[in-house]
């Protein structure tokens, strides 16, 4: 297993990423980081997914805007840092994210390490929206999509993923955090209704853990919920990404 630093040409510029490759060819998975951006904890998560036999692409979704890395232990308690993170997160629109995903898919299609054309996606926090957008806008390529403690998945927003449910052909897994202001009960119910109406094969559930439960460097990390997340992710990809 290895990590390879790569650069992907997108319609908006050059996106840096790491490609995590197993010993033999396997299906590809795109991993979308949370709002604090790509960092070592996500590279380690990509390594763990790679160890299951997947070629994992971990892109820097903030490549358009040079920025200093965030300290996740203080980013939400220091007002200036929280404001900086919010500004950066809002700078990536749905349209940008969809364009980027198209470039990621083209990149993966040309890699000899990748087996087959069907791809999985998984995202955390803000990345959960990206994962579902990928499934909706690239339905012939994305066969399995996951969101863990994703926010605004069924919001009063024209770009909300729930409005795109009828475009999705992937199997979808959404694991919400409890008492999550970014994905409250009304959004949970709205998303479930959209999935049912759109005929989406889905699992939609709430883990008894706080927002951020699956990302080890978060202060809300929950080991039990994290292991549940890995078991669910393994099952989703094993059932939907042929080798």
C-alpha positions as a LaTeX table, in Angstrom:
\begin{tabular}{lrrr}
\hline
Residue & $x$ (\AA) & $y$ (\AA) & $z$ (\AA) \\
\hline
Unk1 & 0.00 & 0.00 & 0.00 \\
Unk2 & 1.32 & 3.44 & $-0.86$ \\
Unk3 & 0.44 & 7.14 & $-0.91$ \\
Unk4 & 1.19 & 9.00 & $-4.12$ \\
Unk5 & 1.11 & 12.80 & $-4.36$ \\
Unk6 & $-0.79$ & 13.72 & $-7.53$ \\
Unk7 & $-2.07$ & 16.85 & $-9.26$ \\
Unk8 & $-5.41$ & 16.81 & $-11.06$ \\
Unk9 & $-6.26$ & 19.27 & $-13.80$ \\
Unk10 & $-9.76$ & 20.67 & $-13.26$ \\
Unk11 & $-11.69$ & 23.31 & $-15.21$ \\
Unk12 & $-10.66$ & 25.79 & $-12.49$ \\
Unk13 & $-6.97$ & 24.95 & $-12.05$ \\
Unk14 & $-4.71$ & 22.36 & $-10.47$ \\
Unk15 & $-5.98$ & 20.32 & $-7.53$ \\
Unk16 & $-3.45$ & 18.61 & $-5.31$ \\
Unk17 & $-4.40$ & 15.23 & $-3.90$ \\
Unk18 & $-3.05$ & 11.98 & $-2.60$ \\
Unk19 & $-3.80$ & 8.66 & $-4.24$ \\
Unk20 & $-3.74$ & 5.71 & $-1.86$ \\
Unk21 & $-3.11$ & 2.48 & $-3.74$ \\
Unk22 & $-3.37$ & $-1.16$ & $-2.58$ \\
Unk23 & $-0.99$ & $-3.89$ & $-3.69$ \\
Unk24 & $-3.26$ & $-4.92$ & $-6.55$ \\
Unk25 & $-5.83$ & $-3.08$ & $-8.66$ \\
Unk26 & $-9.14$ & $-2.30$ & $-6.98$ \\
Unk27 & $-12.25$ & $-0.14$ & $-7.35$ \\
Unk28 & $-11.81$ & 3.58 & $-6.74$ \\
Unk29 & $-13.26$ & 5.65 & $-3.91$ \\
Unk30 & $-13.23$ & 9.44 & $-3.58$ \\
Unk31 & $-12.94$ & 10.66 & 0.01 \\
Unk32 & $-14.23$ & 14.18 & 0.70 \\
Unk33 & $-12.82$ & 15.80 & 3.84 \\
Unk34 & $-14.72$ & 17.90 & 6.35 \\
Unk35 & $-14.80$ & 21.70 & 6.47 \\
Unk36 & $-11.38$ & 21.92 & 8.15 \\
Unk37 & $-9.83$ & 20.45 & 5.01 \\
Unk38 & $-7.39$ & 17.72 & 4.10 \\
Unk39 & $-4.92$ & 16.82 & 6.83 \\
Unk40 & $-3.06$ & 13.81 & 8.19 \\
Unk41 & $-6.08$ & 12.31 & 9.97 \\
Unk42 & $-7.87$ & 12.05 & 6.60 \\
Unk43 & $-4.80$ & 10.59 & 4.94 \\
Unk44 & $-4.82$ & 7.91 & 7.64 \\
Unk45 & $-8.52$ & 7.27 & 7.00 \\
Unk46 & $-7.74$ & 6.94 & 3.29 \\
Unk47 & $-4.98$ & 4.46 & 4.17 \\
Unk48 & $-7.42$ & 2.38 & 6.21 \\
Unk49 & $-9.91$ & 2.31 & 3.34 \\
Unk50 & $-7.11$ & 1.46 & 0.92 \\
Unk51 & $-6.14$ & $-1.49$ & 3.12 \\
Unk52 & $-9.57$ & $-2.94$ & 2.31 \\
Unk53 & $-8.54$ & $-3.09$ & $-1.35$ \\
Unk54 & $-9.75$ & 0.26 & $-2.69$ \\
Unk55 & $-7.84$ & 2.92 & $-4.61$ \\
Unk56 & $-8.64$ & 6.04 & $-2.61$ \\
Unk57 & $-8.40$ & 9.59 & $-3.92$ \\
Unk58 & $-8.16$ & 12.31 & $-1.25$ \\
Unk59 & $-8.40$ & 15.70 & $-2.99$ \\
Unk60 & $-7.86$ & 19.16 & $-1.56$ \\
Unk61 & $-11.23$ & 20.75 & $-2.23$ \\
Unk62 & $-9.84$ & 24.17 & $-1.28$ \\
Unk63 & $-7.17$ & 24.20 & $-3.99$ \\
Unk64 & $-8.52$ & 27.42 & $-5.50$ \\
Unk65 & $-7.70$ & 29.44 & $-2.37$ \\
Unk66 & $-4.29$ & 29.25 & $-0.67$ \\
Unk67 & $-4.85$ & 28.91 & 3.08 \\
Unk68 & $-3.03$ & 28.07 & 6.27 \\
Unk69 & $-4.03$ & 24.72 & 7.80 \\
Unk70 & $-6.56$ & 24.79 & 10.62 \\
Unk71 & $-5.92$ & 23.53 & 14.15 \\
Unk72 & $-9.06$ & 21.48 & 14.75 \\
Unk73 & $-8.59$ & 21.67 & 18.51 \\
Unk74 & $-9.15$ & 25.44 & 18.48 \\
Unk75 & $-10.84$ & 26.31 & 15.18 \\
Unk76 & $-14.33$ & 26.41 & 16.71 \\
Unk77 & $-13.32$ & 28.23 & 19.89 \\
Unk78 & $-11.26$ & 31.04 & 18.35 \\
Unk79 & $-13.75$ & 33.39 & 16.65 \\
Unk80 & $-11.33$ & 34.57 & 13.97 \\
Unk81 & $-10.45$ & 31.01 & 13.01 \\
Unk82 & $-14.07$ & 29.92 & 12.93 \\
Unk83 & $-14.88$ & 32.86 & 10.68 \\
Unk84 & $-11.94$ & 31.97 & 8.41 \\
Unk85 & $-13.11$ & 28.37 & 8.14 \\
Unk86 & $-16.69$ & 29.43 & 7.40 \\
Unk87 & $-15.52$ & 31.79 & 4.68 \\
Unk88 & $-13.37$ & 29.12 & 3.07 \\
Unk89 & $-16.10$ & 26.48 & 3.21 \\
Unk90 & $-18.61$ & 28.82 & 1.59 \\
Unk91 & $-16.14$ & 29.60 & $-1.20$ \\
Unk92 & $-16.70$ & 26.15 & $-2.75$ \\
Unk93 & $-20.08$ & 26.18 & $-4.46$ \\
Unk94 & $-22.10$ & 23.16 & $-5.52$ \\
Unk95 & $-21.25$ & 23.92 & $-9.15$ \\
Unk96 & $-17.53$ & 23.95 & $-8.33$ \\
Unk97 & $-17.76$ & 20.70 & $-6.38$ \\
Unk98 & $-19.57$ & 18.95 & $-9.24$ \\
Unk99 & $-16.98$ & 20.16 & $-11.78$ \\
Unk100 & $-14.20$ & 18.97 & $-9.52$ \\
Unk101 & $-15.76$ & 15.54 & $-9.14$ \\
Unk102 & $-15.95$ & 15.20 & $-12.92$ \\
Unk103 & $-12.22$ & 15.90 & $-13.08$ \\
Unk104 & $-11.53$ & 13.38 & $-10.29$ \\
Unk105 & $-13.50$ & 10.72 & $-12.17$ \\
Unk106 & $-11.62$ & 11.42 & $-15.40$ \\
Unk107 & $-8.34$ & 11.18 & $-13.51$ \\
Unk108 & $-9.28$ & 7.85 & $-11.93$ \\
Unk109 & $-10.45$ & 6.44 & $-15.28$ \\
Unk110 & $-6.89$ & 6.82 & $-16.59$ \\
Unk111 & $-5.14$ & 5.14 & $-13.66$ \\
Unk112 & $-3.89$ & 1.60 & $-14.14$ \\
Unk113 & $-4.34$ & 0.96 & $-10.40$ \\
Unk114 & $-8.12$ & 1.31 & $-10.73$ \\
Unk115 & $-10.27$ & $-1.72$ & $-11.55$ \\
Unk116 & $-13.59$ & $-1.13$ & $-13.27$ \\
Unk117 & $-15.46$ & 2.08 & $-14.01$ \\
Unk118 & $-17.78$ & 2.22 & $-10.99$ \\
Unk119 & $-16.65$ & 4.44 & $-8.13$ \\
Unk120 & $-17.62$ & 4.94 & $-4.51$ \\
Unk121 & $-17.70$ & 8.21 & $-2.57$ \\
Unk122 & $-17.65$ & 9.02 & 1.11 \\
Unk123 & $-17.73$ & 12.39 & 2.82 \\
Unk124 & $-17.64$ & 13.85 & 6.31 \\
Unk125 & $-19.39$ & 16.99 & 7.56 \\
Unk126 & $-19.32$ & 19.33 & 4.54 \\
Unk127 & $-17.95$ & 16.44 & 2.49 \\
Unk128 & $-21.21$ & 14.58 & 3.00 \\
Unk129 & $-22.93$ & 17.04 & 0.67 \\
Unk130 & $-20.13$ & 16.59 & $-1.87$ \\
Unk131 & $-20.58$ & 12.82 & $-1.75$ \\
Unk132 & $-24.31$ & 13.02 & $-2.46$ \\
Unk133 & $-23.81$ & 15.67 & $-5.15$ \\
Unk134 & $-21.37$ & 13.27 & $-6.81$ \\
Unk135 & $-23.98$ & 10.51 & $-6.83$ \\
Unk136 & $-26.63$ & 12.82 & $-8.31$ \\
Unk137 & $-24.52$ & 14.48 & $-10.99$ \\
Unk138 & $-22.48$ & 11.44 & $-12.03$ \\
Unk139 & $-25.04$ & 8.62 & $-11.74$ \\
Unk140 & $-23.40$ & 6.33 & $-14.32$ \\
Unk141 & $-20.09$ & 6.36 & $-12.45$ \\
Unk142 & $-20.94$ & 6.59 & $-8.75$ \\
Unk143 & $-22.37$ & 3.27 & $-7.57$ \\
Unk144 & $-22.16$ & 3.83 & $-3.81$ \\
Unk145 & $-22.20$ & 7.08 & $-1.83$ \\
Unk146 & $-21.88$ & 7.69 & 1.90 \\
Unk147 & $-22.26$ & 10.70 & 4.17 \\
Unk148 & $-21.19$ & 10.68 & 7.81 \\
Unk149 & $-22.39$ & 13.51 & 10.08 \\
Unk150 & $-23.06$ & 15.47 & 6.90 \\
Unk151 & $-24.77$ & 18.83 & 7.19 \\
Unk152 & $-27.50$ & 20.52 & 5.17 \\
Unk153 & $-28.43$ & 17.41 & 3.21 \\
Unk154 & $-32.09$ & 18.44 & 3.02 \\
Unk155 & $-31.94$ & 22.16 & 3.62 \\
Unk156 & $-34.01$ & 25.07 & 2.31 \\
Unk157 & $-31.39$ & 25.61 & $-0.36$ \\
Unk158 & $-31.64$ & 25.21 & $-4.16$ \\
Unk159 & $-28.45$ & 23.13 & $-4.11$ \\
Unk160 & $-29.61$ & 20.80 & $-1.36$ \\
Unk161 & $-28.84$ & 17.14 & $-2.19$ \\
Unk162 & $-32.37$ & 15.97 & $-1.35$ \\
Unk163 & $-33.68$ & 17.85 & $-4.38$ \\
Unk164 & $-31.51$ & 15.63 & $-6.58$ \\
Unk165 & $-32.59$ & 12.28 & $-5.18$ \\
Unk166 & $-34.39$ & 11.26 & $-8.37$ \\
Unk167 & $-31.08$ & 11.48 & $-10.25$ \\
Unk168 & $-29.21$ & 9.09 & $-7.96$ \\
Unk169 & $-28.60$ & 5.52 & $-9.06$ \\
Unk170 & $-26.11$ & 4.72 & $-6.34$ \\
Unk171 & $-26.76$ & 2.88 & $-3.12$ \\
Unk172 & $-26.67$ & 5.62 & $-0.48$ \\
Unk173 & $-25.70$ & 5.49 & 3.18 \\
Unk174 & $-26.36$ & 8.50 & 5.40 \\
Unk175 & $-25.30$ & 8.28 & 9.05 \\
Unk176 & $-26.39$ & 11.34 & 11.00 \\
Unk177 & $-25.16$ & 12.58 & 14.36 \\
Unk178 & $-27.65$ & 13.02 & 17.17 \\
Unk179 & $-28.87$ & 16.52 & 18.02 \\
Unk180 & $-26.98$ & 17.93 & 15.04 \\
Unk181 & $-28.00$ & 21.52 & 14.27 \\
Unk182 & $-26.56$ & 21.12 & 10.76 \\
Unk183 & $-28.90$ & 18.17 & 10.08 \\
Unk184 & $-31.91$ & 18.41 & 12.40 \\
Unk185 & $-34.87$ & 16.04 & 12.56 \\
Unk186 & $-36.89$ & 17.89 & 9.93 \\
Unk187 & $-34.04$ & 17.53 & 7.43 \\
Unk188 & $-33.67$ & 13.86 & 8.32 \\
Unk189 & $-37.35$ & 13.27 & 7.55 \\
Unk190 & $-37.22$ & 15.38 & 4.39 \\
Unk191 & $-34.23$ & 13.44 & 3.09 \\
Unk192 & $-35.88$ & 10.11 & 3.84 \\
Unk193 & $-39.00$ & 11.24 & 1.96 \\
Unk194 & $-36.93$ & 12.35 & $-1.03$ \\
Unk195 & $-35.08$ & 9.03 & $-1.13$ \\
Unk196 & $-38.33$ & 7.06 & $-1.00$ \\
Unk197 & $-39.96$ & 9.21 & $-3.67$ \\
Unk198 & $-36.88$ & 8.97 & $-5.88$ \\
Unk199 & $-36.53$ & 5.21 & $-5.53$ \\
Unk200 & $-33.07$ & 5.52 & $-4.01$ \\
Unk201 & $-31.65$ & 2.40 & $-2.38$ \\
Unk202 & $-30.64$ & 3.82 & 0.95 \\
Unk203 & $-29.79$ & 3.38 & 4.61 \\
Unk204 & $-30.54$ & 6.46 & 6.69 \\
Unk205 & $-29.81$ & 6.25 & 10.39 \\
Unk206 & $-28.69$ & 8.25 & 13.40 \\
Unk207 & $-25.65$ & 7.29 & 15.44 \\
Unk208 & $-25.78$ & 8.09 & 19.15 \\
Unk209 & $-22.77$ & 10.37 & 18.91 \\
Unk210 & $-22.00$ & 14.01 & 18.24 \\
Unk211 & $-21.23$ & 15.73 & 14.94 \\
Unk212 & $-17.67$ & 14.78 & 13.99 \\
Unk213 & $-17.86$ & 11.28 & 15.48 \\
Unk214 & $-15.95$ & 9.54 & 12.68 \\
Unk215 & $-12.93$ & 11.86 & 12.34 \\
Unk216 & $-10.25$ & 10.97 & 14.90 \\
Unk217 & $-8.75$ & 14.43 & 15.43 \\
Unk218 & $-12.14$ & 16.00 & 16.29 \\
Unk219 & $-12.81$ & 16.62 & 19.96 \\
Unk220 & $-16.22$ & 15.00 & 19.40 \\
Unk221 & $-14.66$ & 11.80 & 18.05 \\
Unk222 & $-16.44$ & 8.67 & 19.28 \\
Unk223 & $-14.54$ & 5.40 & 18.93 \\
Unk224 & $-17.62$ & 3.18 & 19.07 \\
Unk225 & $-19.46$ & 5.24 & 16.45 \\
Unk226 & $-16.31$ & 5.33 & 14.33 \\
Unk227 & $-16.05$ & 1.54 & 14.27 \\
Unk228 & $-19.73$ & 1.34 & 13.37 \\
Unk229 & $-19.01$ & 3.79 & 10.54 \\
Unk230 & $-16.19$ & 1.60 & 9.21 \\
Unk231 & $-18.34$ & $-1.53$ & 9.32 \\
Unk232 & $-21.14$ & 0.24 & 7.43 \\
Unk233 & $-18.72$ & 1.65 & 4.86 \\
Unk234 & $-17.12$ & $-1.75$ & 4.27 \\
Unk235 & $-20.53$ & $-3.29$ & 3.70 \\
Unk236 & $-21.70$ & $-0.52$ & 1.35 \\
Unk237 & $-18.67$ & $-0.74$ & $-0.89$ \\
Unk238 & $-18.36$ & $-4.54$ & $-0.80$ \\
Unk239 & $-21.98$ & $-4.86$ & $-1.98$ \\
Unk240 & $-21.86$ & $-2.20$ & $-4.69$ \\
Unk241 & $-18.34$ & $-1.93$ & $-6.12$ \\
Unk242 & $-17.51$ & $-5.06$ & $-8.13$ \\
Unk243 & $-13.90$ & $-6.21$ & $-8.12$ \\
\hline
\end{tabular}
